Amino acid sequence: MTKEKNPMKNIHEIMSLLENDSFWELCNTHSADPELLRKFTDKYDLPEDYLDLLNITDGFKLFHAGDYTMNDMAWTLEVAEKYHDGWCENVLEIGYFMDNVLLIDLNKTHTDQYLFVGPSCVTDGFVCVGTVTDFLNGLIENHGDVPHWMACGTGPYDFGEK
């Protein structure tokens, strides 16, 4: 018997599920500062679903240990310039999941293939997992098991290549 896949949830449904299901131990959520959100969106052309997430919460952690973290805007803004010294200008780190980073390719924000997951210490070996919505739906579908993207992503992708 084949396991039936759950329908894809949107960002609002995902955050509601994470908030209301104690399994996820959602913590460190807070509303975005409107001025910081304006500064962030003025600086970066961001994907629509990621903007939806920022309008709900400015970052969060799952499982209290922080192994699953969606970075807040202040952290992202502070660290982005350091990353741009060693990485391509088009990369924006938005999260950390089990020794891997979540990166938005700013050149692909208007596509459904802008989010990449890969090792935190190199620029190659990244796998495209689609969108923030796709990533979070995959995480939910697999009850937090990582790496769910190895079966569904495309890659490897090397941000070091121009």
Secondary structure, DSSP 8 states (H G I E B T S, - for coil): ----------HHHHHHHHHH-GGG--B------HHHHHHHHHH----HHHHHHHHH-S-EEETTTSSEEE--HHHHHHHHHHHHHHS-TTEEEEEEETTEEEEEEGGGTTSS--EEEEETT-SS-EEEEE-HHHHHHHHHHTTT-TTTHHHH-EEEE-TT--
